Amino acid sequence: MTKLKALFAVPALAVASVSAHAAVDVTALDGTKADVALVGAAVFAVLIAVAGFKYIRRLL
């Protein structure tokens, strides 16, 4: 039984490795880089504003 498993494992791994190197379409991802950066910057600005507000309230 183990020889049979080994016999079928080699072709299965060969087929799996070929499909792992297939080309992936990334044209839709290229356009979203600016949107993601804009949202990230907005979230970071809100975090900085909240931290600054808490810091100023603590000083007063």
Biopython code that builds the backbone (N, CA, C, O; Angstrom):
import numpy as np
from Bio.PDB.StructureBuilder import StructureBuilder

atoms = [
    (1, "MET", "N", (0.824, -1.202, 0.000)),
    (1, "MET", "CA", (0.000, 0.000, 0.000)),
    (1, "MET", "C", (0.864, 1.261, 0.000)),
    (1, "MET", "O", (0.524, 2.240, -0.664)),
    (2, "THR", "N", (1.979, 1.248, 0.738)),
    (2, "THR", "CA", (2.831, 2.436, 0.774)),
    (2, "THR", "C", (3.517, 2.662, -0.562)),
    (2, "THR", "O", (3.758, 3.805, -0.950)),
    (3, "LYS", "N", (3.836, 1.572, -1.275)),
    (3, "LYS", "CA", (4.436, 1.733, -2.598)),
    (3, "LYS", "C", (3.441, 2.354, -3.572)),
    (3, "LYS", "O", (3.814, 3.144, -4.439)),
    (4, "LEU", "N", (2.178, 1.989, -3.417)),
    (4, "LEU", "CA", (1.141, 2.543, -4.275)),
    (4, "LEU", "C", (0.960, 4.036, -4.013)),
    (4, "LEU", "O", (0.788, 4.819, -4.947)),
    (5, "LYS", "N", (1.001, 4.423, -2.746)),
    (5, "LYS", "CA", (0.892, 5.844, -2.401)),
    (5, "LYS", "C", (2.070, 6.629, -2.966)),
    (5, "LYS", "O", (1.898, 7.727, -3.495)),
    (6, "ALA", "N", (3.262, 6.061, -2.852)),
    (6, "ALA", "CA", (4.450, 6.726, -3.380)),
    (6, "ALA", "C", (4.390, 6.824, -4.899)),
    (6, "ALA", "O", (4.859, 7.801, -5.482)),
    (7, "LEU", "N", (3.818, 5.822, -5.529)),
    (7, "LEU", "CA", (3.710, 5.819, -6.984)),
    (7, "LEU", "C", (2.804, 6.943, -7.479)),
    (7, "LEU", "O", (3.089, 7.563, -8.504)),
    (8, "PHE", "N", (1.718, 7.208, -6.762)),
    (8, "PHE", "CA", (0.787, 8.252, -7.177)),
    (8, "PHE", "C", (1.150, 9.626, -6.627)),
    (8, "PHE", "O", (0.629, 10.632, -7.109)),
    (9, "ALA", "N", (2.011, 9.692, -5.652)),
    (9, "ALA", "CA", (2.375, 10.978, -5.056)),
    (9, "ALA", "C", (3.242, 11.802, -5.995)),
    (9, "ALA", "O", (3.101, 13.024, -6.041)),
    (10, "VAL", "N", (4.121, 11.174, -6.731)),
    (10, "VAL", "CA", (5.042, 11.909, -7.606)),
    (10, "VAL", "C", (4.301, 12.638, -8.720)),
    (10, "VAL", "O", (4.546, 13.830, -8.900)),
    (11, "PRO", "N", (3.415, 12.006, -9.475)),
    (11, "PRO", "CA", (2.689, 12.762, -10.507)),
    (11, "PRO", "C", (1.768, 13.830, -9.922)),
    (11, "PRO", "O", (1.581, 14.891, -10.519)),
    (12, "ALA", "N", (1.203, 13.551, -8.768)),
    (12, "ALA", "CA", (0.318, 14.540, -8.150)),
    (12, "ALA", "C", (1.101, 15.780, -7.749)),
    (12, "ALA", "O", (0.625, 16.899, -7.940)),
    (13, "LEU", "N", (2.279, 15.601, -7.205)),
    (13, "LEU", "CA", (3.114, 16.748, -6.833)),
    (13, "LEU", "C", (3.593, 17.507, -8.066)),
    (13, "LEU", "O", (3.711, 18.731, -8.028)),
    (14, "ALA", "N", (3.866, 16.806, -9.143)),
    (14, "ALA", "CA", (4.303, 17.472, -10.365)),
    (14, "ALA", "C", (3.193, 18.350, -10.931)),
    (14, "ALA", "O", (3.457, 19.464, -11.382)),
    (15, "VAL", "N", (1.975, 17.870, -10.914)),
    (15, "VAL", "CA", (0.838, 18.655, -11.411)),
    (15, "VAL", "C", (0.577, 19.845, -10.500)),
    (15, "VAL", "O", (0.268, 20.936, -10.979)),
    (16, "ALA", "N", (0.696, 19.650, -9.205)),
    (16, "ALA", "CA", (0.450, 20.733, -8.252)),
    (16, "ALA", "C", (1.496, 21.826, -8.385)),
    (16, "ALA", "O", (1.172, 23.005, -8.239)),
    (17, "SER", "N", (2.738, 21.466, -8.656)),
    (17, "SER", "CA", (3.782, 22.482, -8.761)),
    (17, "SER", "C", (3.645, 23.292, -10.046)),
    (17, "SER", "O", (4.023, 24.463, -10.071)),
    (18, "VAL", "N", (3.119, 22.703, -11.101)),
    (18, "VAL", "CA", (2.919, 23.443, -12.349)),
    (18, "VAL", "C", (1.833, 24.493, -12.167)),
    (18, "VAL", "O", (1.991, 25.624, -12.627)),
    (19, "SER", "N", (0.746, 24.147, -11.513)),
    (19, "SER", "CA", (-0.333, 25.111, -11.331)),
    (19, "SER", "C", (0.030, 26.172, -10.305)),
    (19, "SER", "O", (-0.589, 27.236, -10.287)),
    (20, "ALA", "N", (0.997, 25.920, -9.466)),
    (20, "ALA", "CA", (1.405, 26.906, -8.469)),
    (20, "ALA", "C", (2.151, 28.069, -9.114)),
    (20, "ALA", "O", (2.205, 29.156, -8.538)),
    (21, "HIS", "N", (2.718, 27.866, -10.282)),
    (21, "HIS", "CA", (3.483, 28.907, -10.954)),
    (21, "HIS", "C", (2.693, 29.585, -12.068)),
    (21, "HIS", "O", (3.281, 30.192, -12.963)),
    (22, "ALA", "N", (1.390, 29.488, -12.020)),
    (22, "ALA", "CA", (0.559, 30.105, -13.047)),
    (22, "ALA", "C", (0.562, 31.622, -12.876)),
    (22, "ALA", "O", (0.698, 32.124, -11.760)),
    (23, "ALA", "N", (0.414, 32.341, -13.967)),
    (23, "ALA", "CA", (0.391, 33.803, -13.929)),
    (23, "ALA", "C", (-0.926, 34.284, -13.325)),
    (23, "ALA", "O", (-1.991, 33.732, -13.604)),
    (24, "VAL", "N", (-0.834, 35.312, -12.502)),
    (24, "VAL", "CA", (-2.006, 35.870, -11.841)),
    (24, "VAL", "C", (-2.249, 37.264, -12.405)),
    (24, "VAL", "O", (-1.320, 38.064, -12.514)),
    (25, "ASP", "N", (-3.490, 37.553, -12.761)),
    (25, "ASP", "CA", (-3.843, 38.860, -13.304)),
    (25, "ASP", "C", (-3.884, 39.885, -12.176)),
    (25, "ASP", "O", (-4.674, 39.748, -11.242)),
    (26, "VAL", "N", (-3.035, 40.914, -12.260)),
    (26, "VAL", "CA", (-2.944, 41.916, -11.193)),
    (26, "VAL", "C", (-3.339, 43.306, -11.679)),
    (26, "VAL", "O", (-3.040, 44.294, -11.009)),
    (27, "THR", "N", (-3.997, 43.403, -12.816)),
    (27, "THR", "CA", (-4.347, 44.725, -13.332)),
    (27, "THR", "C", (-5.356, 45.423, -12.433)),
    (27, "THR", "O", (-5.322, 46.648, -12.312)),
    (28, "ALA", "N", (-6.242, 44.683, -11.806)),
    (28, "ALA", "CA", (-7.222, 45.303, -10.912)),
    (28, "ALA", "C", (-6.561, 45.790, -9.632)),
    (28, "ALA", "O", (-7.035, 46.746, -9.019)),
    (29, "LEU", "N", (-5.488, 45.158, -9.224)),
    (29, "LEU", "CA", (-4.801, 45.556, -7.996)),
    (29, "LEU", "C", (-3.975, 46.819, -8.188)),
    (29, "LEU", "O", (-3.771, 47.569, -7.233)),
    (30, "ASP", "N", (-3.497, 47.070, -9.395)),
    (30, "ASP", "CA", (-2.665, 48.245, -9.637)),
    (30, "ASP", "C", (-3.434, 49.539, -9.423)),
    (30, "ASP", "O", (-2.862, 50.520, -8.946)),
    (31, "GLY", "N", (-4.691, 49.563, -9.758)),
    (31, "GLY", "CA", (-5.488, 50.775, -9.612)),
    (31, "GLY", "C", (-5.901, 51.065, -8.185)),
    (31, "GLY", "O", (-6.270, 52.196, -7.865)),
    (32, "THR", "N", (-5.845, 50.074, -7.329)),
    (32, "THR", "CA", (-6.307, 50.275, -5.955)),
    (32, "THR", "C", (-5.201, 50.701, -5.001)),
    (32, "THR", "O", (-5.474, 50.970, -3.832)),
    (33, "LYS", "N", (-3.970, 50.770, -5.468)),
    (33, "LYS", "CA", (-2.866, 51.146, -4.582)),
    (33, "LYS", "C", (-3.056, 52.548, -4.027)),
    (33, "LYS", "O", (-2.826, 52.778, -2.839)),
    (34, "ALA", "N", (-3.469, 53.482, -4.860)),
    (34, "ALA", "CA", (-3.667, 54.856, -4.403)),
    (34, "ALA", "C", (-4.833, 54.944, -3.426)),
    (34, "ALA", "O", (-4.770, 55.688, -2.448)),
    (35, "ASP", "N", (-5.889, 54.195, -3.685)),
    (35, "ASP", "CA", (-7.043, 54.208, -2.781)),
    (35, "ASP", "C", (-6.679, 53.655, -1.407)),
    (35, "ASP", "O", (-7.086, 54.202, -0.382)),
    (36, "VAL", "N", (-5.924, 52.588, -1.391)),
    (36, "VAL", "CA", (-5.519, 51.986, -0.120)),
    (36, "VAL", "C", (-4.595, 52.925, 0.634)),
    (36, "VAL", "O", (-4.704, 53.051, 1.853)),
    (37, "ALA", "N", (-3.692, 53.582, -0.066)),
    (37, "ALA", "CA", (-2.791, 54.534, 0.584)),
    (37, "ALA", "C", (-3.568, 55.715, 1.151)),
    (37, "ALA", "O", (-3.244, 56.202, 2.234)),
    (38, "LEU", "N", (-4.579, 56.178, 0.445)),
    (38, "LEU", "CA", (-5.392, 57.297, 0.921)),
    (38, "LEU", "C", (-6.171, 56.918, 2.180)),
    (38, "LEU", "O", (-6.224, 57.696, 3.133)),
    (39, "VAL", "N", (-6.762, 55.756, 2.190)),
    (39, "VAL", "CA", (-7.506, 55.306, 3.371)),
    (39, "VAL", "C", (-6.552, 55.098, 4.545)),
    (39, "VAL", "O", (-6.882, 55.456, 5.676)),
    (40, "GLY", "N", (-5.394, 54.533, 4.297)),
    (40, "GLY", "CA", (-4.407, 54.338, 5.358)),
    (40, "GLY", "C", (-3.939, 55.652, 5.949)),
    (40, "GLY", "O", (-3.786, 55.769, 7.165)),
    (41, "ALA", "N", (-3.711, 56.640, 5.099)),
    (41, "ALA", "CA", (-3.293, 57.956, 5.587)),
    (41, "ALA", "C", (-4.401, 58.614, 6.399)),
    (41, "ALA", "O", (-4.121, 59.270, 7.402)),
    (42, "ALA", "N", (-5.645, 58.449, 5.984)),
    (42, "ALA", "CA", (-6.766, 59.031, 6.725)),
    (42, "ALA", "C", (-6.910, 58.379, 8.099)),
    (42, "ALA", "O", (-7.142, 59.072, 9.090)),
    (43, "VAL", "N", (-6.775, 57.075, 8.166)),
    (43, "VAL", "CA", (-6.864, 56.377, 9.455)),
    (43, "VAL", "C", (-5.715, 56.795, 10.360)),
    (43, "VAL", "O", (-5.913, 57.006, 11.557)),
    (44, "PHE", "N", (-4.523, 56.917, 9.804)),
    (44, "PHE", "CA", (-3.368, 57.344, 10.591)),
    (44, "PHE", "C", (-3.562, 58.764, 11.106)),
    (44, "PHE", "O", (-3.205, 59.058, 12.247)),
    (45, "ALA", "N", (-4.119, 59.646, 10.288)),
    (45, "ALA", "CA", (-4.373, 61.022, 10.718)),
    (45, "ALA", "C", (-5.391, 61.061, 11.852)),
    (45, "ALA", "O", (-5.242, 61.849, 12.786)),
    (46, "VAL", "N", (-6.409, 60.234, 11.786)),
    (46, "VAL", "CA", (-7.403, 60.186, 12.864)),
    (46, "VAL", "C", (-6.758, 59.685, 14.152)),
    (46, "VAL", "O", (-7.034, 60.221, 15.225)),
    (47, "LEU", "N", (-5.913, 58.675, 14.065)),
    (47, "LEU", "CA", (-5.233, 58.171, 15.258)),
    (47, "LEU", "C", (-4.334, 59.233, 15.882)),
    (47, "LEU", "O", (-4.297, 59.374, 17.104)),
    (48, "ILE", "N", (-3.617, 59.973, 15.059)),
    (48, "ILE", "CA", (-2.755, 61.044, 15.564)),
    (48, "ILE", "C", (-3.601, 62.139, 16.199)),
    (48, "ILE", "O", (-3.227, 62.672, 17.244)),
    (49, "ALA", "N", (-4.732, 62.485, 15.592)),
    (49, "ALA", "CA", (-5.604, 63.526, 16.146)),
    (49, "ALA", "C", (-6.177, 63.099, 17.494)),
    (49, "ALA", "O", (-6.236, 63.910, 18.418)),
    (50, "VAL", "N", (-6.591, 61.866, 17.621)),
    (50, "VAL", "CA", (-7.133, 61.371, 18.891)),
    (50, "VAL", "C", (-6.047, 61.365, 19.960)),
    (50, "VAL", "O", (-6.296, 61.773, 21.095)),
    (51, "ALA", "N", (-4.857, 60.911, 19.616)),
    (51, "ALA", "CA", (-3.759, 60.896, 20.583)),
    (51, "ALA", "C", (-3.395, 62.313, 21.004)),
    (51, "ALA", "O", (-3.143, 62.559, 22.184)),
    (52, "GLY", "N", (-3.364, 63.244, 20.065)),
    (52, "GLY", "CA", (-3.072, 64.641, 20.401)),
    (52, "GLY", "C", (-4.143, 65.247, 21.286)),
    (52, "GLY", "O", (-3.831, 65.980, 22.224)),
    (53, "PHE", "N", (-5.394, 64.952, 21.001)),
    (53, "PHE", "CA", (-6.500, 65.465, 21.816)),
    (53, "PHE", "C", (-6.407, 64.939, 23.244)),
    (53, "PHE", "O", (-6.598, 65.693, 24.198)),
    (54, "LYS", "N", (-6.115, 63.646, 23.395)),
    (54, "LYS", "CA", (-5.978, 63.072, 24.735)),
    (54, "LYS", "C", (-4.790, 63.685, 25.470)),
    (54, "LYS", "O", (-4.862, 63.928, 26.675)),
    (55, "TYR", "N", (-3.698, 63.934, 24.751)),
    (55, "TYR", "CA", (-2.502, 64.520, 25.353)),
    (55, "TYR", "C", (-2.779, 65.945, 25.824)),
    (55, "TYR", "O", (-2.359, 66.322, 26.918)),
    (56, "ILE", "N", (-3.471, 66.734, 25.024)),
    (56, "ILE", "CA", (-3.788, 68.118, 25.393)),
    (56, "ILE", "C", (-4.753, 68.143, 26.571)),
    (56, "ILE", "O", (-4.599, 68.975, 27.465)),
    (57, "ARG", "N", (-5.734, 67.261, 26.597)),
    (57, "ARG", "CA", (-6.681, 67.222, 27.729)),
    (57, "ARG", "C", (-5.978, 66.848, 29.024)),
    (57, "ARG", "O", (-6.335, 67.342, 30.093)),
    (58, "ARG", "N", (-4.984, 65.981, 28.933)),
    (58, "ARG", "CA", (-4.252, 65.585, 30.130)),
    (58, "ARG", "C", (-3.419, 66.749, 30.662)),
    (58, "ARG", "O", (-3.256, 66.883, 31.875)),
    (59, "LEU", "N", (-2.893, 67.587, 29.779)),
    (59, "LEU", "CA", (-2.086, 68.732, 30.210)),
    (59, "LEU", "C", (-2.932, 69.814, 30.865)),
    (59, "LEU", "O", (-2.449, 70.532, 31.740)),
    (60, "LEU", "N", (-4.181, 69.936, 30.452)),
    (60, "LEU", "CA", (-5.043, 70.968, 31.034)),
    (60, "LEU", "C", (-5.599, 70.442, 32.291)),
    (60, "LEU", "O", (-6.360, 71.134, 32.967)),
]
sb = StructureBuilder()
sb.init_structure("model")
sb.init_model(0)
sb.init_chain("A")
sb.init_seg("    ")
for serial, (resi, resn, name, xyz) in enumerate(atoms, 1):
    if name == "N":
        sb.init_residue(resn, " ", resi, " ")
    sb.init_atom(name, np.array(xyz, "f"), 0.0, 1.0, " ", f" {name:<3s}", serial, name[0])
structure = sb.get_structure()
